[in-house]
């Protein structure tokens, strides 16, 4: 996996950890959050943009199913602001990645 995609996966994992700890009262990810993390990882690995991937909210290709997309949006809305305190580097990189222009699809 490209380092940028690995960092994005780490960011999603950190957000899920924040969300799950607060919402599901666990020290470890619950089965529902583990499932969402595995789904996010699979989607990242199959992203048609590869390492040039834009933030999902700016992407023209929505590869998450609608229910999972709604769920990850819920997680990010909750955990995004809290990420700055727990993982400032990941939060900053996430914001900077959001400033990237959406590229054309990579040739398969």
C-alpha positions as CSV (number, residue, x, y, z in Angstrom):
1,X,0.0,0.0,0.0
2,X,1.3,3.5,-0.9
3,X,2.4,5.5,2.2
4,X,-0.2,8.1,1.6
5,X,-3.0,5.5,1.5
6,X,-1.5,3.8,4.6
7,X,-1.6,7.2,6.4
8,X,-5.2,7.6,5.4
9,X,-6.1,4.2,6.7
10,X,-4.3,5.1,10.0
11,X,-6.4,8.3,10.2
12,X,-9.6,6.3,9.7
13,X,-8.5,3.8,12.3
14,X,-7.8,6.6,14.8
15,X,-11.2,8.2,14.1
16,X,-12.9,4.9,14.6
17,X,-11.0,4.3,17.9
18,X,-12.2,7.8,19.1
19,X,-15.7,7.1,18.0
20,X,-16.0,3.6,19.4
21,X,-14.5,4.5,22.8
22,X,-17.0,7.3,23.2
23,X,-20.1,5.7,21.7
24,X,-19.6,2.0,22.4
25,X,-17.7,2.4,25.7
26,X,-14.9,0.1,24.7
27,X,-11.1,0.1,24.9
28,X,-10.9,-1.9,21.7
29,X,-13.0,-1.5,18.6
30,X,-16.3,-3.3,18.8
31,X,-17.3,-5.8,16.0
32,X,-19.3,-3.2,14.1
33,X,-16.4,-0.7,14.1
34,X,-13.9,-3.4,13.2
35,X,-16.1,-4.3,10.3
36,X,-16.3,-0.7,9.1
37,X,-12.5,-0.4,9.4
38,X,-12.0,-3.6,7.3
39,X,-14.4,-2.2,4.7
40,X,-12.6,1.1,4.6
41,X,-9.3,-0.7,4.1
42,X,-10.7,-2.7,1.2
43,X,-12.1,0.4,-0.4
44,X,-8.7,2.2,0.0
45,X,-6.9,-0.7,-1.7
46,X,-9.3,-0.6,-4.6
47,X,-9.4,3.2,-5.0
48,X,-9.3,4.1,-8.8
49,X,-7.2,7.2,-7.9
50,X,-4.4,5.3,-6.1
51,X,-2.0,7.5,-4.2
52,X,-3.6,10.6,-5.8
53,X,-6.8,9.8,-4.0
54,X,-8.8,12.9,-3.0
55,X,-10.8,13.0,0.3
56,X,-13.9,10.9,-0.1
57,X,-16.2,13.9,0.4
58,X,-14.7,15.6,-2.7
59,X,-14.5,12.4,-4.8
60,X,-16.6,11.9,-7.9
61,X,-16.5,8.1,-7.5
62,X,-18.3,7.0,-4.3
63,X,-17.1,3.5,-3.7
64,X,-18.8,3.0,-0.3
65,X,-22.3,1.6,-0.2
66,X,-24.9,4.3,0.9
67,X,-25.4,2.8,4.4
68,X,-21.6,2.5,5.0
69,X,-21.0,5.9,3.6
70,X,-23.5,7.4,6.0
71,X,-21.9,5.5,8.9
72,X,-18.4,6.6,8.1
73,X,-19.7,10.2,7.8
74,X,-21.2,9.9,11.2
75,X,-17.8,8.6,12.6
76,X,-15.9,11.4,10.9
77,X,-18.3,14.1,12.1
78,X,-17.9,13.0,15.6
79,X,-14.2,12.1,15.7
80,X,-12.8,14.7,13.3
81,X,-12.7,17.6,15.8
82,X,-11.4,15.2,18.5
83,X,-8.7,13.9,16.3
84,X,-6.8,17.3,16.6
85,X,-6.3,16.7,20.3
86,X,-5.4,13.0,20.2
87,X,-3.5,12.8,16.9
88,X,-2.5,16.3,15.8
89,X,-0.2,15.2,13.0
90,X,-2.9,12.9,11.4
91,X,-5.4,15.7,11.8
92,X,-3.2,18.2,10.1
93,X,-2.3,15.8,7.2
94,X,-6.0,15.1,6.8
95,X,-6.8,18.8,6.4
96,X,-3.9,19.3,4.0
97,X,-5.0,16.3,2.0
98,X,-8.4,18.0,1.7
99,X,-6.8,20.9,-0.1
100,X,-5.7,18.6,-3.0
101,X,-7.4,18.9,-6.3
102,X,-9.5,15.9,-7.4
103,X,-7.4,14.1,-10.1
104,X,-8.6,12.1,-13.1
105,X,-8.9,8.4,-12.6
106,X,-5.8,6.3,-12.9
107,X,-5.6,3.9,-15.8
108,X,-6.1,0.3,-14.6
